Amino acid sequence: LARPPTRPAHRVCLERSPLAAGFPSDAASQPRLRGMASAVVSLSDSAYIDASLAVDGAPSGPLAGLTFAVKDLFDVAGHPTGFGNPTWLATHAVPTETAPAVARLLQAGASLRGKTHLDELAYSLNGENAHYGTPRNPAAPGRIPGGSSSGSAAACAAGDVDFALGSDTAGSVRVPASYCGLYGMRPTHGRVPLDGARPLASSFDTAGIFARDAKVLAAAGAALLAPPGSCEGATPPPPPLPRWLLPGD
């Protein structure tokens, strides 16, 4: 669980994030960072690969009235999944089913508003993407948002949505949460089904949540962690390992 600091978020990026601190505010002076500089102009253009995607949630439920964005490695029926790479986007069929992690939130009453950018193939903690640019960090414009769930963090931090769905393998929710001044949760591995989600490292991948408000995080987390079978399309977690790998092995 990543918790926002009590001091202003932009100071955290400057003082506590060595990686982010290495990037100057005049990003346009460096070719590698021009995408980040241009992203400051429009949050919607920089955070989303598809800002027009809209799926209404159930009419009632614990998340009724709330909105969320989803990282573009989760399937949404009828909408392409790009996985942060234009070749992947062009060569994979449009999914016909919605990922259970997304379905759980919709069934709890939340409405989906947009698919968000990520690091290419989810393989970075920076939040930069050579094809689509770098989502703006609303807490510290001109500095990286962290990744790989960069667009989800940016959309949530900017107030576009109440919470956002990301994935976390080695920090991809926790890092951008800390950079963007958000609450971020990485559940126990296997606790949330990842059917309909592109993998990075299946033995470590998890779904995760961003929110600006702790109560919203708790409500969204409860829906995401709903008991297996309580939501349509959910699948049970994998069985526990019979034993752990020991040093002697």
C-alpha positions in Angstrom: 0.0 0.0 0.0 1.4 3.4 -1.0 0.1 6.3 1.0 0.3 9.9 -0.1 2.7 12.1 1.9 1.4 14.8 4.1 3.6 17.4 2.4 2.8 18.7 -1.1 3.2 16.0 -3.7 5.5 18.1 -5.9 8.0 18.3 -3.0 8.0 14.5 -2.7 8.9 14.2 -6.4 11.7 16.7 -5.9 13.1 15.5 -2.6 12.3 11.8 -2.2 12.3 10.4 -5.7 15.9 10.2 -7.0 14.7 8.9 -10.4 12.2 11.7 -10.9 14.6 14.4 -9.5 17.0 13.7 -12.4 14.6 15.1 -15.0 14.6 18.9 -15.5 11.5 21.0 -15.7 12.6 22.3 -19.1 12.1 18.8 -20.6 11.7 20.2 -24.1 15.5 20.9 -24.1 16.1 17.2 -24.3 14.9 15.2 -27.3 14.1 12.1 -25.1 11.8 14.2 -22.9 10.0 16.2 -25.6 6.9 13.9 -25.3 6.7 14.8 -21.6 6.9 18.5 -22.3 4.2 18.4 -24.9 2.0 16.2 -22.6 1.7 19.1 -20.2 -0.5 20.9 -22.7 -3.4 18.4 -22.4 -3.8 15.8 -19.7 -6.5 13.9 -21.7 -4.2 13.6 -24.7 -1.3 12.4 -22.6 -3.0 10.1 -20.1 -5.4 8.2 -22.4 -5.1 6.0 -25.4 -8.9 6.1 -25.7 -10.5 8.9 -23.7 -13.9 8.3 -25.4 -14.4 4.7 -24.0 -17.4 4.8 -21.7 -19.1 1.8 -20.1 -21.7 2.5 -17.5 -21.7 0.4 -14.3 -24.6 -1.3 -12.6 -27.3 1.1 -11.5 -26.7 0.3 -7.8 -23.9 -1.0 -5.7 -21.1 0.2 -3.4 -19.3 2.1 -6.2 -22.5 3.7 -7.8 -21.8 7.2 -8.9 -18.0 6.7 -9.1 -15.9 6.7 -12.2 -12.7 4.9 -13.0 -10.1 4.6 -15.8 -8.4 1.3 -16.8 -4.8 0.6 -17.8 -4.6 -0.5 -21.5 -3.5 -4.1 -20.7 -7.0 -5.1 -19.4 -9.6 -6.2 -21.9 -12.8 -4.4 -22.4 -15.3 -6.1 -24.7 -15.5 -4.4 -28.0 -12.5 -2.2 -27.5 -8.9 -3.0 -28.6 -6.2 -3.7 -26.0 -2.9 -2.0 -27.1 -0.5 -3.0 -24.3 1.5 0.2 -24.8 2.7 -0.9 -28.3 1.2 0.1 -31.7 2.2 -3.1 -33.4 0.5 -5.2 -30.6 -2.6 -3.0 -31.1 -2.6 -3.6 -34.8 -2.0 -7.3 -34.7 -4.3 -8.5 -32.0 -8.1 -9.1 -32.3 -10.5 -6.9 -30.4 -11.5 -8.7 -27.3 -15.1 -10.1 -27.0 -15.1 -10.4 -23.2 -14.2 -7.9 -20.4 -11.5 -8.8 -17.9 -13.0 -10.0 -14.6 -11.0 -7.3 -12.7 -12.8 -4.6 -14.8 -16.1 -6.5 -14.6 -16.0 -6.6 -10.8 -15.8 -2.8 -10.6 -18.6 -2.3 -13.2 -20.8 -4.8 -11.3 -20.2 -2.8 -8.1 -21.7 0.3 -9.8 -18.6 2.2 -11.0 -18.6 3.5 -14.6 -15.6 3.1 -16.8 -14.3 6.3 -18.4 -11.3 5.8 -20.6 -8.3 3.5 -21.3 -5.0 4.8 -20.2 -1.4 4.7 -21.5 1.3 2.6 -19.9 5.0 1.9 -20.4 5.5 -0.3 -23.5 4.5 -3.9 -22.6 4.4 -2.7 -19.0 8.2 -3.0 -18.9 9.4 0.0 -16.9 8.8 2.0 -13.8 9.4 5.5 -15.4 6.1 6.1 -17.2 7.7 7.0 -20.5 6.6 5.4 -23.8 8.5 5.9 -27.0 5.4 5.6 -29.1 2.8 7.5 -27.2 4.8 9.9 -25.0 4.8 10.4 -21.3 1.6 11.2 -19.3 1.7 14.4 -17.3 2.3 14.1 -13.6 -0.4 16.5 -12.2 1.4 16.6 -8.8 4.6 17.8 -10.4 4.3 18.9 -14.1 7.5 18.4 -16.0 8.5 15.3 -14.0 7.8 11.7 -14.8 4.7 10.1 -13.4 6.2 6.7 -12.7 5.0 3.5 -14.3 4.2 1.3 -15.7 0.6 2.3 -14.8 1.4 5.9 -15.7 -1.8 7.0 -17.4 -4.0 5.5 -14.7 -2.1 7.4 -12.0 -2.2 10.6 -14.1 -5.9 10.5 -14.8 -6.7 9.8 -11.1 -4.4 12.5 -9.8 -5.8 15.1 -12.1 -9.3 14.4 -10.9 -10.6 13.0 -14.2 -11.9 9.9 -12.4 -12.5 8.9 -8.8 -10.1 5.9 -9.0 -8.2 3.9 -11.6 -7.2 0.3 -12.3 -3.6 -0.5 -12.9 -1.3 -3.5 -12.6 1.7 -4.1 -10.4 4.5 -6.6 -10.9 7.4 -4.9 -9.3 6.0 -1.5 -8.3 3.9 -0.5 -11.3 1.1 0.8 -9.0 3.1 1.7 -5.9 5.7 3.8 -7.8 3.3 6.1 -9.8 1.1 6.4 -6.7 4.1 7.8 -4.7 5.2 10.1 -7.6 1.6 11.5 -8.2 0.6 11.8 -4.5 -2.0 9.1 -4.6 -3.1 6.1 -2.5 -2.1 2.9 -4.3 -2.8 -0.7 -3.5 -1.1 -3.9 -4.7 -3.1 -6.9 -3.5 -1.7 -10.3 -2.6 -0.6 -12.2 -5.7 -3.5 -14.4 -7.0 -6.1 -12.5 -5.0 -7.6 -10.8 -8.1 -8.1 -12.8 -11.4 -6.0 -11.6 -14.2 -7.9 -13.3 -17.0 -8.1 -10.9 -19.9 -5.0 -9.0 -18.8 -1.7 -9.0 -20.7 1.1 -10.5 -18.5 4.5 -9.2 -17.8 5.6 -11.9 -15.3 2.7 -14.1 -14.4 4.2 -15.3 -11.1 4.3 -11.7 -9.8 1.6 -9.8 -11.7 -1.3 -8.3 -9.8 -4.2 -5.9 -10.4 -4.1 -2.7 -8.3 -6.0 0.5 -7.5 -5.2 4.2 -7.4 -7.4 6.7 -5.5 -7.0 10.3 -4.2 -9.3 9.5 -1.2 -8.7 6.6 1.3 -12.4 5.8 1.6 -12.7 5.5 -2.2 -9.6 3.3 -2.2 -11.2 1.1 0.5 -14.5 0.8 -1.4 -12.9 0.1 -4.8 -10.5 -2.4 -3.1 -13.4 -4.2 -1.5 -15.1 -4.6 -4.8 -11.9 -5.7 -6.6 -11.2 -8.2 -3.8 -14.7 -9.6 -3.9 -14.9 -13.3 -3.0 -14.5 -15.6 -6.0 -17.8 -16.4 -7.5 -19.6 -13.3 -6.1 -19.1 -11.4 -9.4 -20.0 -12.7 -12.9 -17.0 -13.7 -14.9 -14.8 -14.1 -11.8 -12.4 -17.0 -11.6 -11.0 -18.4 -8.4 -7.4 -17.7 -7.5 -4.7 -20.4 -8.2 -4.4 -23.0 -5.5 -1.7 -22.4 -2.8 1.7 -23.8 -3.5 2.3 -27.1 -1.7 5.7 -25.9 -0.5 8.1 -22.9 -0.9 11.4 -23.0 -2.8 14.1 -23.4 -0.1 17.8 -22.3 -0.3 18.7 -26.0 -0.2 16.9 -26.6 -3.5 
